[in-house]
Amino acid sequence: MKTSIKLLAALASLALLAAPARADGPYRNPDNKNPHDSGEGSYPVPYKKPVVAEITEALNRIRVYLEAITPTRVVDKASGQPVTDFSKPVAGAVFDSRSGDVHLMAYEMGVVHAGLMKAREVTGDARFGQMTERHFRFFQQVQPYFRAQEAAFHLGRANSFARFLDPRALDDAGSMCAAMIRARFAHIGPDLSGMIATCGDWVAKKQYRLADGTLARQRPQASSVWADDMYMGVPALAELGHLSGDTAYFDDAVNNVLGMSARLFNPALGIYTHGWHANNPDAPRFYWGRANGWAVLSMSDLLDVLPKTHPGYPKVLAQLRLALHGIAEKQSGAGLWHQMIDRDDSYLETSSSAMFVYAIAHAINQGWISPTTYGSVAQAGWDALSARINAKGQVEGTCVGTTLAGDQVYYYNRPTSVDAMHGYGPTLLAGAEMIKLVTNPAIDVQYRVRTYHYVPRNGARTDYSEHP
């Protein structure tokens, strides 16, 4: 199977530069070979079984675009000229950035690296690891220079390396810490153990917490729990446990999933509110889509490395199943999910939808949830998501950075932008996992009665003989 996937990936890459622009809907289902079928409708997004070569081509488009917008060089901020002499620090030296929204060490880039590594693993195409290799070697090369710059000029947060020299928030440390550890396990890039230690120490020991150890922030209120921080903290703790073998990290990760879920998860709706305030626990709840994405992504990442013998494993798995059930029920008729996941009049948002597609497909592939129940949900989500990857490899429709707020008007009117990096990593993850799903040898994807059924090959036999 891996050989065939690699071949399809190679064929797709040959056609990469000639990839046509997508046509807008309505779409007909190409798997229905009867063009005169009066029982077949048209769809607002592609509705079909995903094709490995097409998914791979889309992921390659994203990869090429990301390579182009993430240069790894140092420039003088005033002149824009490259800095090549690293023997003497210059106060104006910064990372080159083609876009003001792209920072090589931002938490969004940690998810991008996770997606690239997943695509490399699934397709067997080493090019998906090249950007991670390049970025991490750059970090190793320039860290001493920026450390010397800080000692000489005391730039603080204006230092391009500040997130790794002096992390001050989970956003600075957690996502990239997890990415660096994953790269180490995948043998991609240099040994960044010093940076892993700095970032990991912040997550494990320095971030503000509630009395029971739940990761929290001192904004927008004095003690606020954010669903975002399940991802900003839990995967890093999980990977630190994976790397060190120290079960205390696993204990901490599990306790945070359970502690955050106790405060943020609404069991009646099956979804997470964006945040919770210790001094105002009964405040109105706002069910932001990406907050739910961070939650299910973090639980998936934890279960991937948490020993099955750990007493928290069944508890985290049960919580993930509850969340995926609630999320699946709120998928829109266009295949994506809404910015406010419980509000159909809010816009359809890309990054959260990509996280949901990944988490559902991954849970199926891991055997955590039923393919019969959830397979077509993941497929419909990917079909819609793929239509938001434009010919340049940009991911459209992603909500920009969003704080924990207290009114719907703010959430409803957050802009979307192709420069919002939050959509790229999740889309890479979703596409790679969909390749695994449609090639999963344990699952038969059946097209019956004009729709799709993901049937376990060792399951009970189905019979459609009564249907035309």
C-alpha positions as CSV (number, residue, x, y, z in Angstrom):
1,M,0.0,0.0,0.0
2,K,2.8,2.4,0.9
3,T,4.4,1.9,-2.5
4,S,1.1,2.8,-4.3
5,I,0.7,5.9,-2.2
6,K,4.3,7.0,-3.0
7,L,3.6,6.4,-6.7
8,L,0.4,8.4,-6.6
9,A,2.3,11.2,-4.7
10,A,5.0,11.3,-7.3
11,L,2.4,11.5,-10.1
12,A,0.6,14.2,-8.3
13,S,3.7,16.3,-7.8
14,L,4.5,16.2,-11.6
15,A,1.2,17.9,-12.2
16,L,1.6,20.4,-9.3
17,L,2.6,23.5,-11.3
18,A,-0.1,22.9,-13.8
19,A,-2.9,22.4,-11.2
20,P,-6.1,24.0,-12.5
21,A,-8.1,26.5,-10.5
22,R,-11.1,25.0,-8.9
23,A,-14.5,25.5,-10.4
24,D,-17.2,26.7,-8.1
25,G,-20.3,24.6,-7.5
26,P,-22.9,23.3,-7.8
27,Y,-21.3,19.9,-8.2
28,R,-22.5,16.6,-9.3
29,N,-21.2,13.4,-7.7
30,P,-18.7,11.8,-10.2
31,D,-19.1,8.4,-8.5
32,N,-22.7,8.3,-9.9
33,K,-22.1,7.1,-13.4
34,N,-25.7,7.7,-14.5
35,P,-25.9,11.4,-15.6
36,H,-29.7,11.1,-16.0
37,D,-30.4,9.8,-12.5
38,S,-33.4,11.8,-11.3
39,G,-32.6,10.7,-7.7
40,E,-29.2,12.4,-7.7
41,G,-29.0,16.0,-6.5
42,S,-26.3,18.7,-6.9
43,Y,-24.0,19.8,-4.1
44,P,-22.5,23.1,-2.9
45,V,-19.1,21.4,-2.6
46,P,-17.5,18.3,-4.2
47,Y,-19.3,15.2,-3.0
48,K,-17.3,12.1,-3.8
49,K,-14.9,9.5,-2.4
50,P,-11.5,11.3,-1.9
51,V,-8.8,10.3,-4.4
52,V,-5.3,9.8,-3.0
53,A,-3.6,11.5,-5.9
54,E,-5.9,14.5,-5.6
55,I,-5.3,14.8,-1.8
56,T,-1.6,14.5,-2.3
57,E,-1.5,17.2,-5.0
58,A,-3.4,19.6,-2.7
59,L,-1.0,18.9,0.1
60,N,1.9,19.6,-2.2
61,R,0.4,22.9,-3.3
62,I,0.2,23.9,0.4
63,R,3.8,22.7,1.0
64,V,5.2,24.7,-2.0
65,Y,3.3,27.8,-0.8
66,L,4.6,27.5,2.8
67,E,8.2,27.0,1.5
68,A,7.9,30.3,-0.4
69,I,6.6,32.4,2.5
70,T,8.9,31.2,5.2
71,P,12.5,32.3,4.4
72,T,15.1,31.3,6.9
73,R,17.5,34.3,6.9
74,V,18.3,37.2,9.1
75,V,17.9,40.8,7.8
76,D,18.6,44.3,9.1
77,K,15.2,45.7,9.9
78,A,16.0,49.2,8.7
79,S,17.6,48.3,5.4
80,G,16.1,44.9,4.6
81,Q,19.5,43.7,3.7
82,P,20.7,40.2,4.7
83,V,22.8,39.9,7.8
84,T,25.5,37.3,7.1
85,D,28.1,38.1,9.7
86,F,27.0,36.4,12.9
87,S,30.2,37.2,14.8
88,K,28.9,40.6,16.0
89,P,25.3,41.2,16.9
90,V,23.4,44.1,15.3
91,A,20.5,45.7,17.2
92,G,18.2,45.8,14.1
93,A,18.7,42.1,13.1
94,V,15.4,40.2,12.8
95,F,14.0,37.2,11.1
96,D,13.1,37.9,7.5
97,S,9.3,37.7,7.1
98,R,7.4,37.9,3.8
99,S,4.2,38.3,5.7
100,G,3.6,40.1,8.9
101,D,1.4,37.2,10.1
102,V,4.1,34.6,9.7
103,H,6.6,34.1,12.5
104,L,8.8,31.0,12.4
105,M,8.4,30.3,16.1
106,A,4.6,31.1,16.5
107,Y,2.4,28.4,17.9
108,E,0.6,28.1,14.5
109,M,4.0,27.0,13.0
110,G,4.1,24.2,15.5
111,V,0.9,22.8,14.0
112,V,2.3,23.4,10.5
113,H,5.3,21.2,11.3
114,A,3.0,18.6,12.8
115,G,1.1,18.5,9.5
116,L,4.2,18.4,7.3
117,M,5.6,15.5,9.3
118,K,2.3,13.6,9.1
119,A,2.2,14.2,5.3
120,R,5.8,12.9,5.1
121,E,4.9,9.8,7.1
122,V,1.8,9.0,5.1
123,T,3.0,9.8,1.6
124,G,6.6,8.7,2.0
125,D,7.6,11.9,0.2
126,A,10.6,13.3,2.0
127,R,10.0,16.8,0.6
128,F,7.3,17.2,3.2
129,G,10.1,17.1,5.9
130,Q,12.3,19.6,4.2
131,M,10.8,22.8,5.6
132,T,10.9,21.5,9.1
133,E,14.5,20.5,8.6
134,R,15.3,23.9,7.2
135,H,13.6,25.8,10.0
136,F,15.1,23.8,12.8
137,R,18.6,24.0,11.4
138,F,18.2,27.7,11.1
139,F,17.1,27.9,14.8
140,Q,20.2,26.0,15.8
141,Q,22.5,28.2,13.6
142,V,21.2,31.6,14.8
143,Q,20.3,31.0,18.5
144,P,23.8,32.0,19.7
145,Y,23.6,35.2,17.6
146,F,20.2,36.3,19.0
147,R,21.3,35.4,22.5
148,A,24.3,37.7,22.1
149,Q,22.0,40.4,20.6
150,E,19.8,40.2,23.7
151,A,22.8,40.5,26.0
152,A,24.1,43.5,24.1
153,F,20.9,45.5,23.5
154,H,18.2,44.1,25.8
155,L,15.5,44.1,23.2
156,G,13.1,41.9,25.1
157,R,10.2,40.7,23.0
158,A,11.5,42.6,20.0
159,N,14.3,40.0,19.7
160,S,13.2,37.5,17.0
161,F,14.3,34.6,19.2
162,A,12.5,35.8,22.3
163,R,10.0,32.9,22.3
164,F,12.8,30.4,22.8
165,L,15.2,32.5,24.8
166,D,12.6,33.7,27.3
167,P,9.1,32.1,26.9
168,R,6.4,33.9,28.8
169,A,3.2,32.2,27.8
170,L,2.0,28.8,26.6
171,D,1.6,30.4,23.1
172,D,5.4,30.9,23.1
173,A,6.3,27.4,24.2
174,G,3.9,24.6,24.0
175,S,3.1,24.0,20.3
176,M,6.7,24.4,19.1
177,C,8.0,22.3,22.0
178,A,5.8,19.4,20.8
179,A,6.9,19.9,17.2
180,M,10.6,19.8,18.1
181,I,10.2,16.6,20.0
182,R,8.2,15.0,17.2
183,A,10.9,16.0,14.7
184,R,13.5,14.4,17.0
185,F,11.5,11.1,16.9
186,A,11.2,11.4,13.1
187,H,14.9,12.1,12.7
188,I,14.2,15.4,11.1
189,G,16.6,18.2,11.7
190,P,19.3,18.8,14.4
191,D,19.2,18.0,18.1
192,L,17.3,20.9,19.7
193,S,17.3,19.5,23.2
194,G,18.3,22.8,24.7
195,M,15.3,24.6,23.2
196,I,13.0,21.7,24.1
197,A,14.2,22.0,27.7
198,T,13.6,25.8,27.8
199,C,10.1,25.5,26.3
200,G,9.2,22.4,28.2
201,D,10.2,23.9,31.5
202,W,7.8,26.8,30.9
203,V,4.9,24.6,30.2
204,A,5.5,22.2,33.0
205,K,6.8,24.5,35.7
206,K,6.3,28.2,35.0
207,Q,2.9,28.8,33.4
208,Y,0.2,30.2,35.7
209,R,-2.2,27.5,37.0
210,L,-5.3,27.1,39.1
211,A,-4.9,25.5,42.5
212,D,-5.6,22.0,41.1
213,G,-2.9,22.3,38.5
214,T,-5.1,23.2,35.5
215,L,-3.2,25.5,33.1
216,A,-4.7,29.0,33.1
217,R,-4.1,32.6,32.1
218,Q,-4.4,35.9,34.0
219,R,-6.4,37.4,31.2
220,P,-9.0,38.5,30.3
221,Q,-9.8,38.0,34.0
222,A,-7.5,37.2,36.9
223,S,-7.9,33.4,36.4
224,S,-9.3,32.3,33.1
225,V,-9.1,28.8,31.5
226,W,-8.9,28.8,27.7
227,A,-9.8,25.8,25.5
228,D,-6.9,26.9,23.3
229,D,-4.5,25.9,26.1
230,M,-5.4,22.3,25.8
231,Y,-3.4,22.4,22.6
232,M,-0.8,24.9,23.9
233,G,0.0,22.7,26.9
234,V,-1.2,19.1,26.7
235,P,0.6,17.9,23.6
236,A,3.9,19.4,24.9
237,L,3.4,17.6,28.2
238,A,2.5,14.4,26.4
239,E,5.6,14.5,24.2
240,L,7.8,15.4,27.1
241,G,6.5,12.2,28.8
242,H,7.1,10.3,25.5
243,L,10.7,11.6,25.2
244,S,11.7,11.2,28.9
245,G,9.6,8.3,30.0
246,D,8.7,10.3,33.1
247,T,5.1,9.4,33.9
248,A,4.6,12.7,35.8
249,Y,4.3,14.5,32.4
250,F,1.6,12.1,31.4
251,D,-0.2,12.6,34.7
252,D,-0.1,16.3,34.2
253,A,-1.4,16.1,30.6
254,V,-4.3,13.8,31.6
255,N,-5.2,16.0,34.6
256,N,-5.3,19.1,32.3
257,V,-7.6,17.4,29.8
258,L,-9.9,16.4,32.6
259,G,-9.7,19.7,34.5
260,M,-10.3,21.8,31.4
261,S,-13.1,19.6,30.3
262,A,-14.8,19.8,33.6
263,R,-15.0,23.5,33.3
264,L,-15.4,24.0,29.5
265,F,-17.3,21.0,28.1
266,N,-21.1,21.3,27.9
267,P,-22.4,17.7,28.0
268,A,-25.8,18.7,26.9
269,L,-24.5,20.1,23.6
270,G,-21.4,17.9,23.3
271,I,-19.1,20.9,22.7
272,Y,-16.6,23.2,24.4
273,T,-17.1,26.8,25.4
274,H,-14.1,29.0,24.5
275,G,-13.3,29.9,28.1
276,W,-14.1,29.9,31.8
277,H,-13.4,32.4,34.6
278,A,-12.7,31.3,38.1
279,N,-14.1,34.5,39.6
280,N,-17.2,34.4,37.3
281,P,-17.9,30.7,36.5
282,D,-21.5,31.3,35.5
283,A,-20.6,33.8,32.7
284,P,-22.3,33.3,29.3
285,R,-20.7,30.7,27.2
286,F,-19.5,31.2,23.6
287,Y,-18.9,28.0,21.6
288,W,-16.1,29.1,19.2
289,G,-15.3,26.5,16.5
290,R,-11.5,26.6,16.8
291,A,-11.6,26.2,20.5
292,N,-13.3,22.9,19.9
293,G,-10.7,22.1,17.3
294,W,-7.9,22.7,19.8
295,A,-9.6,20.5,22.3
296,V,-10.1,17.4,20.1
297,L,-6.6,17.8,18.5
298,S,-4.9,17.9,21.9
299,M,-6.8,14.8,23.1
300,S,-5.9,12.9,19.9
301,D,-2.2,13.9,20.3
302,L,-2.2,12.8,23.9
303,L,-3.8,9.4,23.2
304,D,-1.2,8.8,20.5
305,V,1.6,8.6,23.1
306,L,-0.1,8.0,26.4
307,P,0.5,4.4,27.5
308,K,-2.7,2.4,27.3
309,T,-2.0,1.1,30.8
310,H,-2.1,4.7,32.2
311,P,-5.2,5.0,34.4
312,G,-6.2,8.2,32.5
313,Y,-6.2,6.6,29.1
314,P,-9.9,5.4,29.2
315,K,-11.0,8.8,30.7
316,V,-9.4,10.8,27.9
317,L,-10.7,8.5,25.3
318,A,-14.2,8.7,26.7
319,Q,-14.0,12.5,26.6
320,L,-12.7,12.6,23.1
321,R,-15.6,10.3,22.0
322,L,-18.1,12.6,23.6
323,A,-16.6,15.7,21.9
324,L,-16.5,14.0,18.5
325,H,-20.1,12.9,18.8
326,G,-21.2,16.5,19.5
327,I,-19.0,18.0,16.8
328,A,-20.2,15.5,14.1
329,E,-23.8,16.4,14.8
330,K,-23.1,20.0,14.2
331,Q,-21.5,19.6,10.7
332,S,-23.2,22.0,8.2
333,G,-24.9,21.0,5.0
334,A,-21.9,22.3,3.2
335,G,-19.6,19.9,4.9
336,L,-17.7,22.5,7.0
337,W,-18.4,23.7,10.5
338,H,-19.5,27.2,11.6
339,Q,-17.3,29.8,13.3
340,M,-19.6,29.6,16.3
341,I,-20.2,25.9,16.2
342,D,-23.7,26.1,17.6
343,R,-24.8,29.0,15.5
344,D,-25.8,28.3,11.9
345,D,-25.9,32.0,11.0
346,S,-22.2,32.4,11.7
347,Y,-19.8,31.8,8.8
348,L,-18.3,28.5,7.8
349,E,-14.7,28.5,9.1
350,T,-11.7,26.5,7.8
351,S,-9.2,25.9,10.6
352,S,-11.7,24.4,13.0
353,S,-13.2,22.3,10.2
354,A,-9.8,20.9,9.3
355,M,-9.1,20.0,12.9
356,F,-12.4,18.2,13.1
357,V,-11.8,16.3,9.9
358,Y,-8.4,15.2,11.2
359,A,-9.6,14.2,14.6
360,I,-12.5,12.2,13.3
361,A,-10.4,10.4,10.6
362,H,-7.6,9.8,13.0
363,A,-9.9,8.4,15.6
364,I,-11.4,6.0,13.0
365,N,-7.9,4.9,11.9
366,Q,-6.9,4.3,15.5
367,G,-10.0,2.3,16.2
368,W,-11.3,4.8,18.8
369,I,-14.6,5.4,17.0
370,S,-16.7,3.5,14.5
371,P,-16.0,4.0,10.7
372,T,-19.6,3.2,10.0
373,T,-20.8,6.1,12.1
374,Y,-18.2,8.7,11.4
375,G,-16.4,7.8,8.1
376,S,-18.8,9.8,5.8
377,V,-18.6,12.8,8.2
378,A,-14.8,12.9,7.7
379,Q,-15.2,12.4,4.0
380,A,-17.8,15.2,3.5
381,G,-15.6,17.5,5.7
382,W,-12.5,16.8,3.6
383,D,-14.5,17.3,0.3
384,A,-15.6,20.7,1.5
385,L,-12.2,21.6,3.0
386,S,-10.3,20.7,-0.3
387,A,-12.4,23.3,-2.1
388,R,-10.8,26.0,0.2
389,I,-7.3,25.2,-1.0
390,N,-6.7,27.6,-3.9
391,A,-4.5,27.1,-6.9
392,K,-1.6,28.9,-5.1
393,G,-1.7,26.6,-2.2
394,Q,-3.3,29.1,0.1
395,V,-5.9,28.0,2.6
396,E,-8.9,30.2,2.4
397,G,-11.6,31.1,5.0
398,T,-9.5,30.8,8.2
399,C,-10.4,33.0,11.1
400,V,-7.5,35.2,12.2
401,G,-6.2,35.2,15.8
402,T,-9.0,35.4,18.3
403,T,-8.9,36.2,22.0
404,L,-11.3,34.9,24.6
405,A,-14.2,37.4,24.4
406,G,-17.5,38.0,26.1
407,D,-19.9,38.8,23.2
408,Q,-21.1,37.1,20.0
409,V,-20.6,40.2,17.9
410,Y,-16.8,39.9,18.3
411,Y,-16.7,36.3,17.3
412,Y,-19.1,36.6,14.4
413,N,-17.1,39.4,12.8
414,R,-13.6,38.1,13.2
415,P,-12.0,38.4,9.7
416,T,-10.8,35.5,7.6
417,S,-7.4,35.6,5.8
418,V,-5.1,33.4,3.7
419,D,-2.4,34.9,5.9
420,A,-3.9,33.3,9.0
421,M,-1.5,30.4,9.5
422,H,-4.0,28.6,11.8
423,G,-5.5,26.9,8.8
424,Y,-2.4,25.4,7.2
425,G,-1.2,22.9,9.7
426,P,-4.7,21.5,10.4
427,T,-5.4,21.1,6.6
428,L,-2.2,19.2,6.1
429,L,-3.1,17.0,9.0
430,A,-6.6,16.4,7.7
431,G,-5.4,15.6,4.2
432,A,-2.8,13.2,5.3
433,E,-5.2,11.4,7.7
434,M,-7.8,11.1,4.9
435,I,-5.2,9.3,2.7
436,K,-4.8,6.8,5.6
437,L,-8.6,6.5,5.9
438,V,-9.4,5.8,2.3
439,T,-6.5,3.4,2.0
440,N,-7.2,1.7,5.4
441,P,-7.2,-2.0,4.7
442,A,-9.7,-2.7,7.5
443,I,-12.4,-0.5,5.9
444,D,-14.4,-0.9,2.7
445,V,-15.7,2.4,1.4
446,Q,-19.0,1.5,-0.3
447,Y,-21.0,3.8,-2.6
448,R,-24.6,2.8,-2.1
449,V,-27.9,4.6,-2.6
450,R,-26.1,7.7,-3.8
451,T,-24.0,8.1,-0.7
452,Y,-21.1,6.5,1.2
453,H,-20.7,3.9,3.8
454,Y,-17.5,3.1,5.6
455,V,-17.9,-0.6,6.4
456,P,-15.4,-2.6,8.5
457,R,-14.2,-5.5,6.4
458,N,-14.6,-7.9,9.4
459,G,-18.0,-6.5,10.4
460,A,-21.5,-7.9,9.8
461,R,-22.5,-8.3,6.2
462,T,-24.8,-5.6,4.7
463,D,-27.5,-6.3,2.1
464,Y,-28.8,-3.6,-0.3
465,S,-30.7,-6.0,-2.5
466,E,-34.1,-4.4,-1.6
467,H,-32.9,-1.1,-3.1
468,P,-33.0,-0.2,-6.8
